[in-house]
Amino acid sequence: MAELPIYHDSYRPSSNWAKRLEAARQAHPAAAVLAAQPRWLPKWIAGLEAYAVPPFDMVLDATAPAALERATRWLLARATAKPGDQRDALTMDDLETACRELVGEQGDTVQVWRTAAGRPQVETHQPAAPAALPVLLEMTLDWFTTDAFAELHPVEQAGLFHLRLLDLQPFAARTNTLVRLLSSFYVLRAGFPPIIPVAEEQSAYQDVVGYAFQMITQPGVELFARWLLAAYSLIETEQEERR
């Protein structure tokens, strides 16, 4: 199996955010994160919806918010099904299920995988040909089960998944929303809250995507870490209100 690039030089976590996240995880274990779900779940859905813009995330009808909630609840259940198991991994079936949940159809007629030419995420981006997607996806998901990947911080894992799936553009619809949603799998399975996009930081997000396609990945990792720390602030608010 061909190995995917890991970009070690630019993917080292700064001690500041890594230590702050670990302190937050120690103070708010996975059970506390799940107990605060009524506080952060609506924010997660709203954040994902705020980032859903054409041409990659065209919202087709008024059912989209309900479908987005269904998809987030599905991912939450999937990511927390095996607590603490860092070998638990997303599969092709998982990606297909997430897509069907988001587009709001359960039947076999829905088109899940991209069959047309992809749209470049940045000027220099050349998405893979549709015929190559099945093999490339299988290789990618297989690599995400390796020892090298397991050694990374969960935020780094989420960042690599985010970059690689944006690169492949595997889905026929709502690709970027699905990628942002599924990236939270890696932090949720480690006991963190989801990566909740901050509506006011869309410009910063677009910047880090541009950097990532130049293999400058640290800004994206630090943005995800900042969003996780903001999610912990929501959990702390929930706990204070319950006292």
Salt bridges, closest charged atoms under 4 A:
GLU22 OE1 - ARG25 NH2 2.70
ASP57 OD2 - ARG180 NH2 3.26
GLU69 OE2 - ARG73 NE 3.11
ASP88 OD2 - ARG78 NH1 2.81
ASP88 OD1 - LYS82 NZ 3.98
ASP94 OD2 - ARG78 NE 3.08
GLU96 OE2 - ARG100 NH2 2.96
GLU101 OE1 - ARG70 NE 2.95
ASP147 OD1 - ARG87 NH2 2.45
GLU156 OE2 - ARG12 NH2 3.44
ASP167 OD1 - HIS125 NE2 2.97
ASP167 OD2 - ARG164 NH1 3.00
GLU201 OE2 - ARG226 NH2 2.69
GLU236 OE2 - HIS28 NE2 3.21
GLU238 OE1 - ARG39 NE 3.53
GLU241 OE1 - ARG39 NH2 2.17
